[in-house]
Every structure is written in C-alpha cells, then in structure tokens.
C-alpha cells in the first residue's frame, strides 16, 4: 500500500536520478545493471580529499532541513585522528509533513548504501550507523535486506571491491522520539541513552559519538553523493537554483488532489509545485496558507506565494525556509487555529525536557492555543503567546525550541485576523482567568 | 530471557559498537518483540546482560514512546492526528474507530483486545489519513477501509 513515485514526466524535462523510473531498482542485481556502484568504484580510484573536494564544489547542501554545505561539513573531520571516526546517516524523518527518506529506502536503497560507502571513504571512516525512526519497521527490514545483499556482493565489509578500504554499516533503530532527529540527540540515542541534545561546542566533528570525530548527514543528502561522483560536480552544480543546486525530493501533503513525493530540480516555483505537480486544490478552492518545509518552517500566506521558489535562498527571502521540502497546503476553509494548536501540541509532546524554556514554554503555548481553539481566549492572550514564543527562540540547547516557536510567531504575524476573530467570538469575558 | 537466536544476535552486534551501553536500544527492541512489552524483570535482565545499571535502562525505556513498560492490548491502533492527516480527515476516522470499538483514544478495551491512541506524524503525509498497528501502516484510509480492517481483526 506504499507510494509509488508519481508519474510526472509530462511536467518537466528532468530525468529523475534519486528515484529513477526503473522497475525493481531496490534489488541489487537491477541496481548494478543500471550502473549502480560505479560511483563507488570511481571514488575508490580517487584520493579521499579529492572526493571531499568534488562534493564541496558541487555545492550540495544538506537535505535534512538546515541546508548546511555538505562538503564543508566533511572537511571539518580531522585528517590524522588517533581516534576512530564515525558516520551517522540520519533517517529519523519525523518532521510533520516529511516522508521522503522512506521513498529512497523503499525504491532505491542501494543509492543510500553507495553514498554511505563513498562518504566513509572520503572521511576515512570504518563504521557507519544508519539511524532509522522506530516506526519505520517495514522500511528497516527493506534496508537491512539491501545491506545484507551488499555484504554478500563484497560491497560492504572488509577490503571492498578488492581495495584496502573497509567499512561496516549498521542500522540503529530509534523508538519514537522526534528529538532523536536532532544530530546530538541522535548520537546519545546510538550510545544507548535518553535522546537528549548536547551543548555545542564541541561540535560532532571534534567530539561526537563516544567523544570521537563524527559526521551526521541526512538520508537524502547521502543519496546525492553517488550522483555527484557519477556525473561530476560541474554537472550537478548546474541543476536548479544556483546557490542550492541539485535534485530535490519535494513532498506535498494536505489539501491537494495528488499528494506525494516529487523529484525535481531545486528552484521550482512553489505555486507550480502545488497546482501542477500536486494537481491543485480539491474543489478549486483558494490556498489559505502553506508550510513550505515541514511544520517547523514559518507559515506563508496563500496570497504571498507568487514568485517564491523551492530553494533555500528564495524561501529565506520570503522569511521562511526550505526545511525538509515537505509542503503542507491548507485550503481557504482551513481552521488555522486548530492547525497551530495541533502543531503546538506536537512540540510540547516531543520536547525532551532538558531546557526550562522549551519544556514549560511549549506546554504554555499549547494551553493558550487550546483556549483560542475553544473560543475561550482574550485579546491579551495574543501578546502572551508571542512573548512565550520569543522567550523560547534562541534560548535552548537545540533547535527544537526554535522549531516550536517559529510556527507560532509566524502564524500570529501573518494571520493576526484568525486570532482576533477567535477573541471576538470568545465566550469568556476579559479577566476571568 | 532472550531466545537463543536473539542472544546470538546480541553477540554479533557487540562487534559493531565500542561499548555495551550502545546495545541498550537493540536489546530492548528484541525483548519487546519477543514479550510484547518490557517488564521490570526484563529491564533488570537487560541490565545484567549489558552490565548497565537498572536505573539507566529504566530511564531509556521511559524516554522512548515506542517502548512499552506494561502489557498493551492485543491490537494497538495508532491513528495519526498530526497536521497533514487532520487536513485530510483523520479526526473523523478516529471518531469512527472510537465508536466501533467503544473506547476513546488513550484507552484499552475491557477485554484487553484493543488499545487506541492518537499518534504523531509517522511519515505517511502523502497517503493521509493513516493508522498503524505495530509495524504495519494502513494508508489513504476511508471509513470502508477502516471497517474492513477492524472486521478482519475481530
């Protein structure tokens, strides 16, 4: 009952490379018959530094939400370390509105494995962990099968493809904690503890897993690596938006006719993605609001979408961010107060509880938003809500605090009328609390 | 308490991690898959197996929402009620299931057969609304599909 990559050939000249239209690509023989593991072979003939350089020049930016340049991140890893080095591939994928990594694992798992191996070679790492969210039990089995097949084919393990390069890949299963998608919480989870984020500095490249140099990359980011090595940085850097190039898995959910994951070059117009790729709004209704990259990105008004493109720079200019490129569309009949109250509930449930601002602030925001939802709020509650959000943002160990504050702040800023309307309809007179 | 097969798996996994503490989550998963939940006794067992204090194991079990420290109903239905799913009608789906099973979200049925809960985003936004029972996802739900599913599990 899982998704098939949508057939969108007619919309674009883009030939899919992350989720190509090849039947049974998840099988190792099919993958190899379609030039699979050629990039690995090519990388093993290069020097590790040359691989990092190639990724740097490609301008690949992380696909997990922060858009950090991947090559730069890799270059932070110390060269002559007497400690072991580690790679963590982040498949925790728990941001509401995000469902792209599971597509890669289902339809093209060997691309992820190949990318993991190349990343290990480039950073001279011998142990990689792929951290998967616990709910993805089915996809963990699929990935494990692909890893087992790669072991049998001599592609993972000792002396890979007859070279001196050896590395092991292990899946580490999470157990239902959104916070473990945060890189330092993820490391604590692998170490066998509660998923608490760590204070930085020190950064993972200096002090990561078990105090050793560690790099953490998203599943989609790693899946771009074989494509860069295969086609060269020049080809890759010319795809899509200049400062944020490459293929992008854009997810569209909510009020659209054809929700799903669509592979496209970065920089596609947001309105085109909604109306053409995702088939428009049911009943031809208008768009009231859009989260462009998961629920923790700043919400955009439906009437401000013209000219916005799906890339880091364009969305930054629109005072939001590309996040995980998981677009959530809300039509003109949507009750945005219900939506934001539900989002606030999510962050309150998922706060790990280390920082007071986040632990207490997220539940306060949730309770106040519930007052709005139940027509029990007064005008002062709008300022109170903003005040709490402002006091969470930037004051916590990790970005969950910001992720909880941003949607609330942007909702108040961009949709004040929704809050005011609720206050006007309030059943509770001022000063009752 | 772990089966021989799982004990062998643990020994294999030890080679993949530099500390035994890293095996806490994998071992707890094995226990839960074997027993259905993780009892206090099992936690103590895991502690001895991995040479980790019981308090640490308890801390881990109580942190992760998927690790159950008490017996749950035979069928644990988790309905996603996060944004993408609400927008596509998960509220009505949940109401319908509540009516069918005679319990509300967060409750266990008297015969311990069903447990129903609201869940956070499980990455099925493109096939919303959805519910999960164990590792199995049921996606693009309609009332008819839900009825059929419950009938098949009765």
Interface residues (C-beta under 8 A of the other chain):
Chain A: X1 X2 X3 X84 X93 X94 X95 X96 X97 X98 X99 X101 X102 X127 X133 X134 X135 X136 X137 X138 X168 X170 X172 X173 X174 X175 X176 X177 X178 X189 X190 X191 X192 X193 X194 X195 X210 X251 X252 X253 X254 X255 X259 X260 X261 X291 X295 X326 X328 X329 X330 X334 X338 X339 X342 X343 X346 X349 X350 X352
Chain B: X13 X16 X17 X18 X19 X21 X22 X23 X24 X25 X26 X28 X29 X52 X56 X59 X60 X63 X64 X65 X66 X67 X81 X82 X83 X84 X86 X87 X88 X120 X121 X122 X123 X124 X125 X126 X127 X128 X132 X134 X135 X136 X137 X138 X139 X140
